[in-house]
Amino acid sequence: MSTTPWYVYMIKASDGSLYTGITTDVDRRFQEHQGGNEGGKLGAKKGAKYFQGRKPEKVVYTEQGHDRSSASKREAEIKRLRREQKLALVAGQSGLIKKCIEKAEVDQDED
């Protein structure tokens, strides 16, 4: 069983959007995204398709302490969040994100 730690990360793109992914090496993965789909090997595509037409600007959030399974689950949770919830997570405002989640639950109950 591998003990390599996995990370969940968010990158701010040139259009202001947020990209979420998982990796074992955030710096390497960011460099791959910056390199686009050129990759290191002939025909290799290492950057995410998401960054075709937009550029990765900077890593704005990382979360460590995951194995691959928990990182994938956490990535999916984050991807389901609304933009303001992601921004609150980036800002480290756990109280605000809790309020956003509670508000979203109330809004859904009213529908």
C-alpha positions in Angstrom: 0.0 0.0 0.0 1.3 3.4 -1.0 1.8 6.1 1.6 2.3 8.9 -0.8 0.3 11.9 0.4 -2.3 13.3 -2.0 -3.3 17.0 -2.2 -6.5 18.7 -3.4 -5.7 22.1 -5.0 -7.4 25.0 -6.7 -5.8 27.2 -9.4 -7.1 30.6 -10.3 -7.3 30.9 -14.1 -6.7 34.0 -16.3 -10.5 34.4 -16.7 -11.0 34.4 -13.0 -12.4 30.9 -12.8 -11.2 28.3 -10.3 -9.9 24.8 -11.4 -9.9 22.0 -8.8 -7.7 18.9 -9.1 -5.7 16.3 -7.1 -2.0 15.4 -7.2 0.9 14.1 -5.2 3.0 17.2 -6.1 1.2 20.5 -6.4 4.2 22.4 -7.8 4.9 19.8 -10.6 1.2 19.7 -11.5 1.0 23.5 -11.7 4.0 23.5 -14.0 2.3 20.9 -16.2 -0.8 23.0 -16.4 1.3 26.0 -17.4 3.0 24.0 -20.1 -0.4 23.3 -21.6 -0.8 20.1 -23.6 2.8 20.0 -24.8 4.0 17.6 -22.2 7.5 16.2 -21.8 7.2 13.3 -24.2 6.2 13.3 -27.8 2.4 13.4 -28.0 2.1 13.5 -24.2 -0.7 15.8 -22.9 0.0 16.7 -19.3 -2.0 19.9 -18.8 -5.7 19.8 -18.2 -8.0 20.5 -21.1 -9.6 23.1 -18.9 -6.5 25.3 -19.6 -7.0 25.4 -23.3 -8.1 28.9 -24.0 -7.3 30.2 -20.5 -4.0 30.3 -18.5 -3.3 29.0 -15.0 -2.3 32.0 -12.9 -1.6 30.7 -9.4 -2.4 28.0 -6.9 -4.8 29.6 -4.5 -5.7 26.7 -2.3 -4.2 23.4 -1.2 -5.5 20.7 1.2 -3.1 18.0 2.3 -3.3 14.8 4.3 -5.3 12.7 1.8 -4.9 9.3 0.2 -6.0 9.0 -3.4 -9.5 8.0 -2.5 -10.2 10.7 0.0 -8.6 13.3 -2.3 -10.9 12.3 -5.1 -13.9 12.5 -2.9 -12.9 15.9 -1.5 -12.2 17.1 -5.1 -15.8 16.1 -6.0 -17.2 17.9 -2.9 -15.4 21.1 -3.8 -16.4 20.9 -7.5 -20.1 20.8 -6.3 -19.7 24.0 -4.3 -20.9 27.3 -5.8 -18.3 29.9 -6.7 -18.8 32.0 -3.5 -18.4 28.9 -1.4 -15.1 28.1 -3.2 -13.9 31.7 -2.6 -14.8 31.4 1.1 -12.8 28.2 1.2 -9.9 29.9 -0.5 -10.1 32.8 2.0 -10.0 30.3 4.8 -13.3 31.6 6.2 -14.7 28.3 7.5 -17.5 30.2 9.3 -18.5 31.9 6.1 -18.4 28.7 4.1 -20.6 27.0 6.7 -23.1 29.9 6.4 -23.0 29.6 2.6 -23.7 25.8 2.8 -26.5 26.3 5.3 -28.0 29.1 3.1 -27.8 26.8 0.0 -29.6 24.0 2.0 -32.3 26.5 3.0 -32.6 27.8 -0.6 -32.9 24.2 -1.9 -35.6 23.4 0.7 -37.6 26.5 -0.5 -37.6 25.3 -4.2 
